[in-house]
Amino acid sequence: MQAWGLTDLGCVRKQNQDAYRIKRYSQESYLCIVCDGMGGAKAGNIASALALDIFVDEVDRHHRPGMTAQEMAACLQQAATLANSTVYEQSQQIADFAGMGTTLVAAYLNGTQTVVANVGDSRCYLLNRNGAQCVTTDHSLVQLMVQRGQLTMEQAKSYPGKNFITRAVGTESKVQCDLFHLSLQKGDNLLLCSDGLSNLLDDQEILFEVVHGVNKELCCQRLLDIAKERGAPDNVTSILVVV
């Protein structure tokens, strides 16, 4: 198992409010996390960095070899809860941080078991020679409208409210974190990314670069290059895990 990550300003933003971390516990055990902050120039980067640090520290406290999927899920849930309360408390105490928050997507891999946690619209994809599957579901206005039949997937791509998210870490006193259980096999790939990437590349383009592209260690750079060729109006962050 190997993992690589990359983050970039993109072509428009003056500050990178994305943050990511790859924590290796052993050859077969990793924690990977991507956060995409929001809340203005003074706060988005604070929210993403703070949530990431608290989340990783909490998983570190509970990690041990041989954890069951249920134990891993409980660990991620607790970490998301603590990250949320920490960011929320900071937003209430410091005027410049008012309203800040962040998305969060994390994959906790321990042997063959993997648990993915998600809040917001950063994504986790499972990619292999059978195709591309978006494991997570965006917590966004457009996704809600698609689910209600008010928009098609094609219309959603250009909808004016595309960037409005309905759930984030730190914007409320409590947060609901989605959890997904996966059993990965050799040849599988996980890609975690902020919407700065997923808004510009469709699933098949991501699949091609991840599964069919050479030099896996350069995959995140290739995805970034494509995003920047298309203008990259937002920060771009990705982590690739190869089983």
N, C-alpha and C positions, 0 to 999 in steps of 0.2 A: 504494500500500500504506500502511495506517495501523494503529496499534496503541494500545490503551488498557489500563490495568490499575488494580486496586483491591484493597486488603486491609482487613480489619475484624476486631475482636475477636470479633464474634458477641455472643450474648446471655448467655453463661454464664462464659466464661473471663476471667480477670483479666489475662492476658498474651497478647500476640499472638506466637506462635511461628512464624507463616508469614512468608515473605519473597519478594519478587518483584523482577524487574528487566526493563526494556525497553531494549535498546541498539540505536540506529539507526546503521548504518554508511553507508547511502545511502537514496535513495527506494525501492530495491528490495531492500534487504538489512537484515535485523533479526536480533537474538538476543533471544529471550524465555525467561524461566526463572521457575519457581515452586518453592519449597522449603517443606516442612511439617515443622518440627522436632519432636523427641520427646526425652524423657529428663528430665522433671521441670522444675520452675519455674526452676531455676538453669542448665539446660543446653540445652533445646530451642531457645530463641531464639538461643543461641550457635552451635549446630550449623547451623541454617538460614542464618544470616547469613554464617558463615564459609564454608560450602560454596558459597553464591551468589557471594561475592567471589572466591574462588579459581577457580571455574568460569568466570566472566566474564573475569577477567584472563587466563586461559589461552587462551580463544577469541580475545581481543583480540590476543594475541601472534602468532597464526597466521592471522588473518583477512586475506584479500586479495580483490579483485574477481575474478570468473570462476572461483572454485574449483569443482571437480567435486564431485558428490555423494559420491564415495568419499573425497575430501580432507576434505569437511565432516564426514563420519562419523568419520573418524580423529581429527579435531580434537575432536569432542565426546567421543569415547571417552577421549582423553588428558585432557581437562578433568575428566571424571567420575572418572578414576583419581586425579588429583592432588587433587581435592576430597575424595575418600574418604580418602586417606592422611593428609591434613592434619587432618581432623576426628578420625580414629582416633587419631593421635598425641597430639592435645590431650586426648582422653578418657582416654588411658593416663597422661598426665603430671600431670593435675590431678584431685584426688579428687572435687570437686564436679561435674566433667564426665563422670564414669564412666558408661558406657552410653548416652551421647548419640548421636543420629544424626538423619538427616533424609531425607525423600523428595526426589526431584528430577525434574522434567519440564522439558525445554527444547526449543524449536523454533529451528532455525537456517535462516533463509530467505535465499537468495542468488539473485536472479532467479527463474526458474521452478522451481528446485530447492529442496526443503526436506527437512531431516533432523530427526527427532524422537528425543530421547534420554529414557529413562525408567528410574528406580529407585524402587520403592515403589508407592504407590497414588494419587499425584496423577496427573491424567489430561490427555490431549490429545484433543480432539474435532475432527473435520472436519465442517463443517456447510455445506450449500448447499440449493438448492431440490429436490435429489434425496433429501434426508434427512439423518440424523445418523449418523456413524460414530465410535465410540470407537477411535482409532488405537492407543492403548496398551493393554496388558494389566496389570491390577493384580497386584502381587506381594503377595498377601494370603492369609490362611488360607481365607477364604470362596471366593475365586476358585479356589484349588487344589481345594477340595471340590466346587465346581461342575464343574470340569474332570474330576474323578474320578467324577462322577455321584452324589455323596453329598448334594448339595443342588441344588434348582432355583434359578433366578435369583430367583424370588419369595421363596423361603425365605431366600436369602442376604441380602435387604434387612434382615431383622430378626434375623439370627443373632447370638447373644451375643458371639461372637468376631470380629465384623465389623471391628473396628479393629486386629486383630493383623496386622502386615505381616511378610512372610517375607524381605524384602530391603530394605536401606536404605543410605544413604551414611554411612560412619563407624562402623558397628557391628562391622565385621570389618576385618582388615588388607587384604583385597582385595574388590572389588565387581564384579559383572557388570551391565553396562548394556545394556538393550535399545535397538536402533536401528531406526528405521522411515524409509523413503524415500518421499517424496510429490512429485508434480508438480502444483502448484496452478495453477488457472486463474482468470480474472477472475470474480468472484462467489462464490468460495470464502471460507470463514471458518475460522480456527483458534481454538479456545478452550482455554486451559490453565487448570487449576484444582486447588485442593486438595480433599480429600475433605469438607471442611466445606461445600462447595457440592454436589458430586456425590452425597453421601449424602442430600440433601434434595430435589433436583430430578431427575426422570427425563429420559431423552434427548429425548423429545418436547417437554417443557417448555423445555428448554434450546434446542432447535431453534427453537421458536416465538419466543422472545425474541431470539435472534441473527439469524435470517433474516427474520422477519416484523415484528419490532419496529422502530419508527421511531427516529431518532437513535442511530446506532451508538455514538457516544461515550458515551451514557448506558446502554448495555446492561449493563455490569458492575454498575452501580448498581441496575438493575432486578433482576438476578439476586440481588444481595445483599439487596434489600428482600424478595424472596420467601423467601429463606433465613431472614431474621430474623422474618418473619411466622410461620414454622414453628418458631421457638424457637432456631435457630442455636446448638446446644450446643458447637460448635467454631469456631475461627477460619475465616474465609471469604476466599478469595483467588481472583481470576481475571484473566486477560489475554485480550483479544480482538484478533485480527489480521484485518483485512479486506483482501482482495486486490482 
